[in-house]
Amino acid sequence: MTRILFAGTPEVAVQPLHALCEAGGDIEVVGVLTRPDAPQGRGRKLTPSPVKKAALELGLPVIEHKPTSPEFFESLDELKPDMAAVVAYGNLLKQEALDAIAGGWYNLHFSLLPLWRGAAPVQRAIWAGDEITGATVFRIGPGLDDGPILAQSTVTIGEHETSGQLLERLSNDGALLLRSALQGLISGHITPREQEDGVYEHAAKIHPVDARIRFDVPAFATDRQIRACTPEPGAWTVLHNGDEETIKLHVIEAQIDADAQQLEPGVLAVTKKHVWVGTATYPLELLAVKAQGKKQMSAADWARGARLQAGAYCE
């Protein structure tokens, strides 16, 4: 029996955890490593991570210590894992931690490595206009996502797919990929292969400042940015409505409308059922938005209540 420590934090890691727990055979998940409870919502109440919630429901021991602390290594001594599986854990694993589990740490990464190494591979793939992406299981080493590969799977990125929707698909597909890759490694049917050398773009984390929407670029580029930043960190713009009023407006969903009347970049056009905003080429039709201090709603409903003046624009 191979004893596995699972390391993960957000919702995208829950399905892979369940897949490993359901594997049976030579695999036993003996514990879960996750980030500590974090403040959430308006009340900033301490809330356990989705992976912690799942682990407790499964009756698994939970480790929340940093992987550099004495308490973490004490927990490893108690659990005695043979190898570790990692999905969006969120903490850096230093060499001392990597060496503490003899069988190695194996990461499920949501790109076709060596493409898009880094923190935001799904978002960057959408933003870059990639048509295909996928998932990779590899052994973690000292470098950034450059360890030897066990297995990969590919998916086509949907024309209107957001990063959240794509991550959900990859989580489901990747859960089975991770399980089969570890089973193949344990049985000896899989031999990890080194990644190809080369210079590849880095999938840097997307911060809120990066998610401010640009309308001075072609519509396809604006559309990609919005989809890449949805739901996190959230694509946003500043709405100017008259001489004094400005609000922050999140764009949740939009689509290119090549048949709409041409508009200057950022300028809004509104009817009873439609809201368009100009780009450097075709307008975008705004479908769902969330204004500062308001709930999410259809763009047409928002516009009716916003009392937009002539010349209202976004920047």
Disulfide bonds with the S-S distance in Angstrom:
none
